[in-house]
Amino acid sequence: MEKRELNGIFFPTDISILITSFIFSIYSILNFGKIKINFLNIKIDRGLFYSIVFIILIIFQIIFIKLTNNSKNRFIRFFRFFYPQAFYIIFFNECITLSQLFYNNKSLDKIFADIDYIIFHYQPALHLFKDFYGVRWVNELFFFSYFFYYFMITSGWWFLYLRKKEKQAQFGLWLTTTSFCFLYIFYVIFPVKGPKFYFSELNQLWYEHFKGYFFTNLMKKIFNTANLGGAAFPSSHVAISLIALLLNRKLNRWLIPLYFPFTVTLFLSTIYIYAHYFVDILGGIFFGIILYEYVPLLYKYYEKLNEIFSKYFTKFIKIDKSYYIIYNKNLNNKKDII
């Protein structure tokens, strides 16, 4: 077993989260003066409030890194590695709201609905579910696939960590997280809401007619409470699940018999539950391949960013360097290294 220090206090994924939080802080302040929200019974500008919130998140992130960077406890190190996954839901929810604010709730949906019609001469999102919404096992399969996405994009890197392959786990986490961050930043400036918000009949129908079991009912509750009117093109479900599938094919091949069929049903489910247009799926595949192929080219620059960021932050707070534990002395074999 060998402790191998990085050239700074951060893992690559930390830097992606820091940069994205800062960009979202800028996005928020650009919406200054648009709406006010209640905070502790005080009316406050939403743009100013969330700009401060994202700066506070950066501060908390730095404090968390300081407290956990030198821990040898495997349980604590697990959370040190994977806390960025908690930011997925923060960034996703906020990118939708920011997009709605930037464009005064207008969207480009008509263009994407028209493209679907040109391809099929009908709207897949309006028709695919109609023959099956009363068939419980079909609904359960599609709603479970939509839910299983969250496990597919996170668990592969957990398994690598538990198998004591920390460097590979961090790389898988970094690639999926950084790809997510690119999409979140893009969604703010490219407003597409999806069929259930564009077609009035779907918006009125919503999901009450779907009959199923546990996962059908669970996802219906989520759809009833979450603000999902945005981030439709490209489908992040498609793009990130494809990236995770391709990465796991290299790093966790034993997971592919489970992940591949659910990736296929996930793609279909995005249209079946009318969350996406067909063209969103094509866009998700395209963006997924581009991100998978080209985001890794940025990895080498993260060492320099680590030096720069570490030098800046350690002026204000003392933090130990990040490190990997190398359990396998033969890790230099090409098949084991990213």
C-alpha positions as CSV (number, residue, x, y, z in Angstrom):
1,M,0.0,0.0,0.0
2,E,1.3,3.4,-1.0
3,K,0.1,6.9,-0.3
4,R,0.6,9.0,-3.4
5,E,0.0,12.8,-2.9
6,L,-1.4,15.1,-5.6
7,N,0.3,18.4,-6.4
8,G,-2.3,20.3,-4.4
9,I,-5.2,20.2,-2.0
10,F,-7.9,19.2,-4.5
11,F,-9.0,16.2,-6.4
12,P,-9.9,17.1,-10.1
13,T,-13.6,16.8,-9.3
14,D,-13.4,19.4,-6.6
15,I,-12.2,21.9,-9.1
16,S,-15.1,21.2,-11.5
17,I,-17.5,21.8,-8.7
18,L,-15.7,25.0,-7.6
19,I,-15.7,26.5,-11.1
20,T,-19.4,25.6,-11.7
21,S,-20.5,27.0,-8.3
22,F,-18.7,30.3,-9.2
23,I,-20.3,30.4,-12.7
24,F,-23.8,29.8,-11.1
25,S,-23.1,32.6,-8.7
26,I,-22.5,34.9,-11.7
27,Y,-25.6,33.6,-13.5
28,S,-27.6,34.4,-10.4
29,I,-26.4,37.9,-10.0
30,L,-27.2,38.6,-13.7
31,N,-30.8,38.0,-12.7
32,F,-30.7,40.7,-10.1
33,G,-34.0,42.6,-9.8
34,K,-36.3,40.1,-11.5
35,I,-38.1,38.5,-8.6
36,K,-38.0,38.5,-4.8
37,I,-38.3,35.6,-2.4
38,N,-39.0,35.2,1.3
39,F,-36.1,34.3,3.5
40,L,-36.8,34.3,7.2
41,N,-39.9,36.5,6.5
42,I,-37.7,39.0,4.8
43,K,-38.2,39.9,1.1
44,I,-34.8,39.6,-0.7
45,D,-33.8,39.7,-4.3
46,R,-33.5,36.1,-5.6
47,G,-30.6,36.8,-7.9
48,L,-28.6,38.3,-5.0
49,F,-29.6,35.6,-2.6
50,Y,-28.5,32.7,-4.7
51,S,-25.4,34.4,-5.8
52,I,-24.4,34.5,-2.1
53,V,-25.6,31.0,-1.6
54,F,-23.2,29.6,-4.2
55,I,-20.3,31.6,-2.7
56,I,-21.3,30.1,0.7
57,L,-21.3,26.6,-0.9
58,I,-17.8,27.2,-2.1
59,I,-16.7,28.2,1.4
60,F,-18.4,25.1,2.9
61,Q,-16.7,22.9,0.2
62,I,-13.3,24.3,1.2
63,I,-14.0,23.7,4.9
64,F,-15.2,20.2,4.2
65,I,-12.0,19.4,2.2
66,K,-9.9,20.8,5.1
67,L,-11.6,18.6,7.6
68,T,-11.4,15.4,5.5
69,N,-8.3,15.7,3.3
70,N,-6.0,13.9,5.7
71,S,-8.4,11.3,7.0
72,K,-7.4,7.6,6.8
73,N,-10.8,6.4,7.7
74,R,-12.3,4.6,4.7
75,F,-15.9,5.8,5.5
76,I,-14.8,9.4,5.7
77,R,-12.7,9.1,2.6
78,F,-15.7,7.7,0.8
79,F,-17.6,11.0,1.5
80,R,-14.5,13.0,0.7
81,F,-14.4,11.4,-2.8
82,F,-18.1,11.4,-3.6
83,Y,-19.6,14.5,-2.0
84,P,-19.7,16.2,-5.5
85,Q,-22.5,13.9,-6.5
86,A,-24.7,15.8,-4.0
87,F,-24.2,18.9,-6.2
88,Y,-25.9,17.2,-9.2
89,I,-29.4,17.9,-7.9
90,I,-28.4,21.5,-6.7
91,F,-27.0,22.5,-10.1
92,F,-29.8,20.7,-12.0
93,N,-32.7,22.4,-10.1
94,E,-31.0,25.8,-10.3
95,C,-30.1,25.6,-14.0
96,I,-33.8,25.2,-14.8
97,T,-34.8,28.1,-12.7
98,L,-32.1,30.3,-14.0
99,S,-33.0,29.5,-17.6
100,Q,-36.6,30.4,-16.9
101,L,-35.5,33.7,-15.4
102,F,-33.1,34.6,-18.2
103,Y,-35.8,34.0,-20.9
104,N,-38.9,35.1,-18.9
105,N,-40.2,31.5,-19.0
106,K,-40.0,31.4,-22.8
107,S,-38.4,28.4,-24.6
108,L,-37.3,26.9,-27.9
109,D,-39.7,23.9,-27.6
110,K,-41.6,24.7,-30.8
111,I,-38.5,24.1,-32.9
112,F,-37.9,20.7,-31.3
113,A,-41.5,19.6,-31.5
114,D,-41.5,20.6,-35.2
115,I,-38.3,18.6,-35.8
116,D,-39.9,15.5,-34.2
117,Y,-42.9,16.0,-36.5
118,I,-40.7,16.3,-39.6
119,I,-39.0,13.0,-38.7
120,F,-42.1,11.0,-37.8
121,H,-45.1,13.0,-39.1
122,Y,-46.5,12.7,-35.6
123,Q,-45.4,13.5,-32.1
124,P,-43.8,10.4,-30.4
125,A,-44.3,12.0,-26.9
126,L,-48.0,12.3,-27.6
127,H,-48.5,8.7,-28.7
128,L,-45.9,6.3,-27.4
129,F,-47.5,5.9,-23.9
130,K,-51.2,5.6,-25.0
131,D,-51.3,1.9,-25.6
132,F,-49.6,0.9,-22.4
133,Y,-50.3,3.5,-19.6
134,G,-52.7,1.0,-18.0
135,V,-50.3,-1.9,-18.2
136,R,-48.6,-1.9,-14.8
137,W,-45.5,-3.9,-15.5
138,V,-44.7,-1.8,-18.6
139,N,-45.0,1.4,-16.6
140,E,-43.0,0.0,-13.8
141,L,-40.2,-1.0,-16.2
142,F,-40.0,2.5,-17.7
143,F,-40.3,4.4,-14.5
144,F,-37.8,2.2,-12.8
145,S,-35.4,2.7,-15.7
146,Y,-35.8,6.4,-15.3
147,F,-35.1,6.1,-11.6
148,F,-32.2,3.6,-12.0
149,Y,-30.3,6.2,-14.0
150,Y,-29.3,7.9,-10.7
151,F,-27.7,4.6,-9.7
152,M,-26.0,3.9,-13.0
153,I,-24.2,7.3,-13.1
154,T,-22.9,7.1,-9.6
155,S,-22.4,3.5,-8.4
156,G,-19.7,2.4,-10.8
157,W,-17.2,4.8,-9.1
158,W,-18.4,3.6,-5.7
159,F,-17.6,0.0,-6.6
160,L,-14.1,1.0,-7.9
161,Y,-13.5,2.8,-4.6
162,L,-14.7,-0.2,-2.5
163,R,-12.4,-2.4,-4.7
164,K,-9.5,-0.1,-3.6
165,K,-9.0,1.4,-7.0
166,E,-9.1,5.1,-5.9
167,K,-7.4,6.7,-8.9
168,Q,-9.8,5.0,-11.4
169,A,-12.8,5.9,-9.1
170,Q,-11.8,9.5,-9.0
171,F,-11.3,9.6,-12.8
172,G,-14.8,8.1,-13.4
173,L,-16.3,10.5,-11.0
174,W,-14.4,13.5,-12.5
175,L,-15.5,12.7,-16.1
176,T,-19.2,12.2,-15.3
177,T,-19.2,15.3,-13.0
178,T,-17.4,17.5,-15.4
179,S,-19.6,16.4,-18.2
180,F,-22.6,17.2,-16.1
181,C,-21.2,20.7,-15.3
182,F,-20.8,21.5,-19.0
183,L,-24.4,20.5,-19.5
184,Y,-25.7,22.5,-16.5
185,I,-23.9,25.6,-17.8
186,F,-25.4,25.0,-21.3
187,Y,-28.9,24.4,-20.1
188,V,-29.1,27.9,-18.5
189,I,-28.6,29.6,-21.9
190,F,-30.5,27.1,-24.0
191,P,-34.1,26.9,-22.8
192,V,-36.0,23.7,-23.8
193,K,-38.7,22.5,-21.4
194,G,-39.9,19.2,-22.9
195,P,-43.1,17.9,-24.3
196,K,-45.1,17.8,-21.0
197,F,-44.7,21.5,-20.7
198,Y,-45.1,22.4,-24.4
199,F,-48.2,20.3,-25.3
200,S,-51.2,21.5,-23.2
201,E,-52.9,18.0,-23.4
202,L,-49.8,16.4,-21.7
203,N,-49.5,19.2,-19.1
204,Q,-53.2,18.8,-18.2
205,L,-53.0,15.0,-18.2
206,W,-49.7,14.9,-16.3
207,Y,-49.0,11.4,-14.8
208,E,-52.1,10.4,-12.8
209,H,-53.3,7.9,-15.5
210,F,-50.1,5.8,-15.2
211,K,-50.8,2.6,-13.2
212,G,-47.9,0.8,-11.7
213,Y,-46.1,-0.2,-8.5
214,F,-43.5,1.3,-6.2
215,F,-41.2,3.1,-8.7
216,T,-44.1,4.3,-10.8
217,N,-45.7,5.9,-7.8
218,L,-42.3,7.2,-6.5
219,M,-41.5,9.0,-9.8
220,K,-45.0,10.4,-10.0
221,K,-44.5,12.1,-6.6
222,I,-41.2,13.5,-7.7
223,F,-42.7,14.9,-11.0
224,N,-45.5,16.4,-9.0
225,T,-43.2,18.4,-6.7
226,A,-40.0,19.2,-8.7
227,N,-39.5,22.1,-11.1
228,L,-38.6,20.2,-14.3
229,G,-39.5,22.8,-16.9
230,G,-36.1,23.0,-18.6
231,A,-32.8,21.2,-19.3
232,A,-34.5,19.1,-22.0
233,F,-32.0,19.4,-24.8
234,P,-29.8,17.5,-24.9
235,S,-31.2,14.8,-22.6
236,S,-28.7,14.5,-19.7
237,H,-30.3,11.2,-18.8
238,V,-29.1,9.9,-22.2
239,A,-25.8,11.8,-22.4
240,I,-24.5,10.9,-18.9
241,S,-25.9,7.3,-18.8
242,L,-24.1,6.7,-22.1
243,I,-20.8,8.2,-20.7
244,A,-21.2,6.0,-17.6
245,L,-21.9,2.9,-19.7
246,L,-18.8,3.5,-21.9
247,L,-16.6,4.2,-18.8
248,N,-17.9,1.1,-16.9
249,R,-17.2,-1.0,-20.0
250,K,-13.5,-0.1,-19.4
251,L,-13.4,0.0,-15.7
252,N,-16.2,-2.2,-14.4
253,R,-16.9,-4.6,-17.3
254,W,-18.8,-7.0,-14.9
255,L,-21.5,-4.3,-14.5
256,I,-22.4,-4.1,-18.2
257,P,-24.9,-7.1,-18.3
258,L,-26.9,-5.1,-15.8
259,Y,-26.4,-1.6,-17.0
260,F,-26.7,-2.0,-20.7
261,P,-30.4,-3.2,-20.9
262,F,-31.5,-0.6,-18.5
263,T,-29.6,2.1,-20.5
264,V,-31.7,1.0,-23.5
265,T,-35.0,1.1,-21.6
266,L,-33.9,4.5,-20.1
267,F,-33.5,6.0,-23.5
268,L,-37.0,4.8,-24.4
269,S,-38.5,5.9,-21.1
270,T,-37.5,9.5,-21.7
271,I,-40.1,9.7,-24.5
272,Y,-42.6,7.2,-22.9
273,I,-43.0,9.5,-19.9
274,Y,-42.9,12.5,-22.3
275,A,-40.0,14.2,-20.5
276,H,-38.1,14.6,-23.8
277,Y,-38.6,14.9,-27.6
278,F,-37.0,12.3,-29.8
279,V,-34.5,14.8,-31.0
280,D,-33.4,15.3,-27.3
281,I,-32.3,11.6,-27.4
282,L,-30.3,12.1,-30.5
283,G,-28.8,15.2,-28.9
284,G,-28.0,13.3,-25.8
285,I,-26.2,10.6,-27.8
286,F,-24.2,13.2,-29.7
287,F,-23.3,15.2,-26.6
288,G,-22.5,12.1,-24.7
289,I,-20.0,10.9,-27.3
290,I,-18.4,14.3,-27.6
291,L,-18.1,14.7,-23.9
292,Y,-16.7,11.2,-23.4
293,E,-14.1,11.7,-26.2
294,Y,-13.0,15.2,-25.5
295,V,-13.5,16.1,-21.8
296,P,-10.6,13.6,-20.9
297,L,-8.3,15.9,-22.9
298,L,-8.7,18.5,-20.2
299,Y,-7.6,16.1,-17.4
300,K,-3.9,17.0,-17.8
301,Y,-4.7,20.7,-17.2
302,Y,-6.3,20.0,-13.8
303,E,-2.8,19.4,-12.3
304,K,-1.9,23.0,-13.1
305,L,-5.3,24.2,-11.9
306,N,-4.7,22.3,-8.7
307,E,-1.5,24.2,-8.2
308,I,-3.1,27.6,-8.9
309,F,-6.2,27.0,-6.8
310,S,-4.2,25.4,-3.9
311,K,-1.8,28.3,-3.8
312,Y,-4.7,30.8,-3.6
313,F,-6.8,29.0,-1.0
314,T,-3.9,28.1,1.3
315,K,-3.2,31.8,1.8
316,F,-6.4,31.9,3.9
317,I,-6.6,28.4,5.3
318,K,-4.1,25.6,5.9
319,I,-5.2,22.4,4.1
320,D,-3.3,19.1,3.7
321,K,-2.7,17.8,0.2
322,S,-5.1,15.4,-1.4
323,Y,-3.8,11.8,-2.0
324,Y,-4.6,8.5,-3.5
325,I,-4.0,5.2,-1.7
326,I,-2.4,2.8,-4.1
327,Y,-3.1,-0.7,-3.0
328,N,-1.8,-2.5,-6.1
329,K,1.9,-2.2,-6.6
330,N,1.4,-3.4,-10.2
331,L,-0.9,-0.4,-11.0
332,N,1.6,0.7,-13.6
333,N,0.2,-1.9,-16.0
334,K,-1.5,0.0,-18.8
335,K,-4.8,-1.9,-18.4
336,D,-5.1,-0.6,-14.8
337,I,-4.3,3.1,-15.5
338,I,-6.4,5.9,-16.9
